[in-house]
């Protein structure tokens, strides 16, 4: 009886769930402009990835230090997952920015949604979490949508490199799926700022090494580039992840997954309106397949009334 009461008490109240939903929506809005800010900076992929993390740490380190003093130290068994997640995040950032320059900000944001396949697959292989029939049936649709959105099939937007964009975007999506997997392993504790700070620090290190070797690091940027990258770091890294990380534990997975679909939708709108990108009809159909597939796979299973 005591255990049952404890379980019930842990269920978030309706007002807490509403607040969490608003936070996830706010986080999706913040991340939707990230690709556009990266493209507007004009900096190399390695430079964008490094400065996104370095500038964000100026804000995250004091916040994480304050949290550490308030709630106590974070166990090393969880810190190690934060650090591994950050290494994958740094690789994700470098390849993601490279895909932005190849297929545009809106399509690159869509391509990274390959993580919706990678994250559950990793959970199945390493944690034994079963895959639902709904998810398995949706995977071919998602992959077809990703290929179409990249422009590899059909006509692509003029001036883009569909093959390069799809390859870089897929690598970024796989790394991002790994990041989410390891961050999930380190979740469930009182710390919300420190995991974001730790993963951002190792992401910056990965971007410095990998991005420096591949695209080079150039800090001799003009004022507009620094302003765009600062906006990217503060809005797309600090605000977005603090909003989302603190809200996800209070929402059912299918609810948070559905709300986060605002991210690619708003990114496409931002790319068309602010960056004057013009996705082709085939790419738009591919985007709709990805969005519809994620929505279908993330829906909660309908309960049989006879089972209650």
Secondary structure, DSSP 8 states (H G I E B T S, - for coil): -HHHHHHHHTS--HHHHHHHHHHHHHHHHHHHTHHHHHHHH---HHHHHHHHHHHHHHHHHHHHHHHHHHH----HHHHHHHHHHHHHHHHHHHHHHHHHHHH-HHHHHHHGGGHHHHHHHHHHHHH-----HHHHHHHHHHHHHHHHHHTSSS---TT--HHHHHHHHHHHHHHHHHHHHHHHHT-SSS-SHHHHHHHHHHHHHHIIIIIHHHT-------HHHHHHHHHIIIIIIIIHHHHHHHHHTTS-HHHHHHHTTHHHHHHHHHHHHHS-----HHHHHHHHHHHHHHHHHHS-----GGG-
